[in-house]
Amino acid sequence: MIEELREAVGWTGPEREDVVERRHLEFYRHAIGDTSEDVPPTFTACFLDEPPSLPAAASYGSGWLNGGDRFEYHAPLREGDVLVSRPRFTGVVEKNGKAGPMALLTFETEFRRPDGELVVRHVGTRIRK
């Protein structure tokens, strides 16, 4: 089962385009207790496909867990920004836990403006067990 995941490293998911909309931004700010006028860089988490649509993952385990997220900020987000993104599967490690084997999958998603400017890079670890 882990072999199928290893062979899938490099897979890219579908491209998506999202807009930093005022209404969603207000809900997000309220949820995290942010009273500033800035767009929180972590707002891009709203644009992640969760769980990732990696077809090879269906062959390993039966559920998903979040193993952590890291955001790298390259340019400020602004209300009205259009962001283009596509997840990429970058690695897998198999570990043994108390409940048996699990696969730690790493995904990278870059959020870019239509002109190609990198705004945020997200690196996420998702666990299949």
N, C-alpha and C positions, 0 to 999 in steps of 0.2 A: 504493500500500500504506500509506503513512504517513497518508493521508487517513482511512482506516478507523480507525486508532488515534486520530487527533485527534477524530473523531466519537464515539468511545467514552469520552472524558473525562467523568467523572461516574458511570461504571458502578460499581455496588456488587456485591460478591460475596455469597455466602450467609452468613447469620448463623450463628455457632457459639457453643457454650457449653462451657467447659472448667473443670476443677477443678484447683487447685494441690494435687496429691496428694503425700503423704509419700514414697512409693517413687520416683516420677519426680524429685522434688526432690532426694533423696539421690543419685541417679545424676547429675543435673545438677551438684550441688555437687562431687561427686568429679571429674567431667570438667573442670571449670574450676579445680579446686584451692581451692575455697572451704571454709573450716572454720568459718565463722560459723553462727549459728543463724538469721540473717536470710534471707529469700527474696530472692535476687538479682533486681533489676528486669528484667534481661535474660532471665529465665526465660520471659517471655511469648513469646520467639522460638520456643519449642517449640510455640506455638499458631498460628503463621503457616502458611498454605497456600502451600507452595513447590513448583513455581512458582505464581504466582497463576493463578487459573482464568479469566482474562480471555479471552473467546472471540475478540475482534478481534485478539489477538496472533498467532493461528495464520496470519494473512494476511501477516505480516512475519517474515522469517527462519525459521530452523529450530531455534534453540536459545536457551537462557537462560544468562545470566551474572549474578552478584550484583555490583551497582554500589555497594553500601554501605548501611549502616543507621544510623539515629539513634533513640535512645529518649529520650522526655521522661517524667520521673517526677512524678506528681501526688499519689500517696498510697502508703503502704507496702503491699506484698503480704504476705499471710499464708497460712500453710498452711491448706488447707480453703477458701480463697476460691473462689467461683464467679465466672468472668469471661465476659462476653458480648462478642463482637467481630464486626466485619464489615469486610472490606477495601474501600477506595474508591480508584478510579483517578483521580489528580488532575492528571496532566500527562504530556506526551511531547515530546521534542526529538529531532530527527534529526541525527546527526553522521556525518562521513565519516572513517574510519580507514584504516590501511594495508590492511586486508582488505576494504574497501568500506564501504557504508553500514550504520549501526546505529541502533536506536531506544533512547533512554534513557527508561524508563517510571517514573513515580513513583507509589507507592501509600502510602496512609495508613490505619492501622488503630488504632482506639481500643479499649482494653480497659477495660470498665466493670463495676462490680458490678451485680447485678440492680436495685438501687435507683437506678441511673443515675450513681453516683459514678465519675468518671474516675480511673483508677489509672495507666495507662501509655498514651502515644501513641507509636506506631511509625511512622516515615517511612522507607520503603525505596525504593531505586532498583534496578531490574532492567533488564538490557540484552537486547535481541533482536537477533540478527545471523544 
